[in-house]
Amino acid sequence: MLERPDTDNPCEIKMATGKEATARETAEGQGMRQITSAPAKLDATDRKLLNLLADDSTRSYAELGALLYLSAPAVHERVKRLKREGVIKKTACSLDGSKLGRPLLAFVHVDTPSYLVTRHLLKLKELPDVEEIHTVTGDSAMLLKVRTRDTQTLEDLLERIHSIEGFTGTRSYIALSTYLERGPSPVE
């Protein structure tokens, strides 16, 4: 069971749009594939609670209760249910990439001829510069969100991708400014 973060550690609650998705390992155990499930049944109070937690998950149950006109134990029970149902997937700190020495944010489209090659690219999840890996529709097979120290580090990462047998190309997009970065909204 997940615990609330320390008050000294400002974190955000990451939410799913529905119940926790069933995860299964790929045939070679190299990654997780998320299977979509039906949306959770959330009432207006659940959605307001999720909005408050997404804004500041360090609030106490008593403070949340005052804002929601509920008792602290009632809020605690709702949070436990939302975790159990997979609406709240995990508690994670929101870190500033620039302050950690990784100011360069880029999105890399990776082209592969088959899903087999795409699965080999899942090995990239071991690299600390790779923040997200998505299989996508369209001209690319995969989309990577990466954060690196500089363009040389990005080039080194691209060389690693290019060394994987069977890939056919990459296209990189460097973010100049980020105006919005957040998780799913609990608001209907």
For each residue, the residues with C-beta under 8 A, 3 or more apart:
1: 80 83
2: 83 88 90 91
3: 91
4: 57 58 91
5: 9 10 11 57 58 91 93
6: 9 58
7: 58 60
8:
9: 5 6 58 93
10: 5 56 57 58 93 94
11: 5 57 58 91 92 93 94
12: 54 57 91 92 93 94 183
13: 50 53 54 57 88 91
14: 88 89 90 91 92 183
15: 50 54 87 88 89 183 184 186
16: 19 20 21 86 87 88 89 184
17: 39 184
18: 21 36 37 38 39 40 86 87
19: 16 37 38 39 40 85 86 87
20: 16 37 85 86 87 89
21: 16 18 34 35 36 37 86
22: 34 35 37
23: 32 33 34 35
24: 32 33 35
25: 29 30 31 32
26: 29 30 31 33 119 122
27: 119
28: 119
29: 25 26
30: 25 26 119 120 122 123
31: 25 26 119 122 125 133
32: 23 24 25
33: 23 24 26
34: 21 22 23
35: 21 22 23 24
36: 18 21
37: 18 19 20 21 22
38: 18 19
39: 17 18 19 42
40: 18 19 82 85 86 87
41:
42: 39 46 47 50 87 186
43: 46 47
44: 47 48
45: 48 49 68 70 78
46: 42 43 49 50 78 82 87 186
47: 42 43 44 50 51 186 187 188
48: 44 45 51 52 67 68
49: 45 46 52 53 64 68 75 78 79 82
50: 13 15 42 46 47 53 54 82 87 88 186
51: 47 48 54 55 185 186 187
52: 48 49 55 56 59 64 67 68
53: 13 49 50 56 57 59 64 79 88
54: 12 13 15 50 51 57 182 183 185 186
55: 51 52
56: 10 52 53 59
57: 4 5 10 11 12 13 53 54 91
58: 4 5 6 7 9 10 11
59: 52 53 56 63 64 67
60: 7 63 64 72
61: 64 65 72 73 75 76 79
62: 65 66 72
63: 59 60 66 67
64: 49 52 53 59 60 61 67 68 70 72 75
65: 61 62 68 69 70 71 72 74 75
66: 62 63 69
67: 48 52 59 63 64
68: 45 48 49 52 64 65 75
69: 65 66
70: 45 64 65 74 75 78
71: 65 74 75
72: 60 61 62 64 65 75 76
73: 61 76 77
74: 65 70 71 77 78
75: 49 61 64 65 68 70 71 72 78 79
76: 61 72 73 79 80
77: 73 74 80 81
78: 45 46 49 70 74 75 81 82
79: 49 53 61 75 76 82 83 88
80: 1 76 77 83 84
81: 77 78 84 85
82: 40 46 49 50 78 79 85 87 88
83: 1 2 79 80 86 87 88
84: 80 81
85: 19 20 40 81 82
86: 16 18 19 20 21 40 83 89
87: 15 16 18 19 20 40 42 46 50 82 83
88: 2 13 14 15 16 50 53 79 82 83 91
89: 14 15 16 20 86
90: 2 14
91: 2 3 4 5 11 12 13 14 57 88
92: 11 12 14
93: 5 9 10 11 12
94: 10 11 12
95: 99 100
96: 99 100
97: 100 102 103 105 147
98: 101 102 103
99: 95 96
100: 95 96 97
101: 98 149
102: 97 98 129 147 148 149
103: 97 98 147 149
104: 147 148 149 150 151 153 154 174
105: 97 145 146 147 174 175 178
106: 145 146 147 148 154 172 173 174 175
107: 143 144 145 146 172 173 175
108: 143 144 146 157 158 161 170 171 172 173
109: 139 140 142 143 170 171 172 173
110: 118 121 140 141 142 143 144 161 167 169 170
111: 139 140 141 167 168 169 170 171
112: 115 117 118 121 141 142 166 167 168
113: 117 166 168
114: 117 118 166
115: 112 118 119 141
116: 119 120 166
117: 112 113 114 120 121 141 164 165 166 167
118: 110 112 114 115 121 122 135 141 142
119: 26 27 28 30 31 115 116 122
120: 30 116 117 123 164 165 166
121: 110 112 117 118 124 133 142 161 164 167
122: 26 30 31 118 119 125 133
123: 30 120 126 164
124: 121 127 130 133 144 160 161
125: 31 122 130 133
126: 123
127: 124 130 157 160
128:
129: 102 146 147 148 153 157
130: 124 125 127 133 144 145 146 157
131: 145 146 147
132: 143 144 145
133: 31 121 122 124 125 130 142 143 144
134: 142 143 144
135: 118 141 142
136: 140 141 142 143
137:
138:
139: 109 111
140: 109 110 111 136 143 171
141: 110 111 112 115 117 118 135 136
142: 109 110 112 118 121 133 134 135 136
143: 107 108 109 110 132 133 134 136 140
144: 107 108 110 124 130 132 133 134
145: 105 106 107 130 131 132
146: 105 106 107 108 129 130 131 154 157
147: 97 102 103 104 105 106 129 131
148: 102 104 106 129 151 153 154 157
149: 101 102 103 104 152 153
150: 104 153 154
151: 104 148 154 155 174
152: 149 155 156
153: 104 129 148 149 150 156 157
154: 104 106 146 148 150 151 157 158 172 174
155: 151 152 158 159
156: 152 153 159 160
157: 108 127 129 130 146 148 153 154 160 161
158: 108 154 155 161 162 170 172
159: 155 156 162 163
160: 124 127 156 157 163 164
161: 108 110 121 124 157 158 164 167 170
162: 158 159 167 170
163: 159 160
164: 117 120 121 123 160 161 167
165: 117 120
166: 112 113 114 116 117 120
167: 110 111 112 117 121 161 162 164 170
168: 111 112 113
169: 110 111
170: 108 109 110 111 158 161 162 167
171: 108 109 111 140
172: 106 107 108 109 154 158
173: 106 107 108 109
174: 104 105 106 151 154
175: 105 106 107 178
176:
177:
178: 105 175 181
179:
180:
181: 178
182: 54 185
183: 12 14 15 54
184: 15 16 17
185: 51 54 182
186: 15 42 46 47 50 51 54
187: 47 51
188: 47
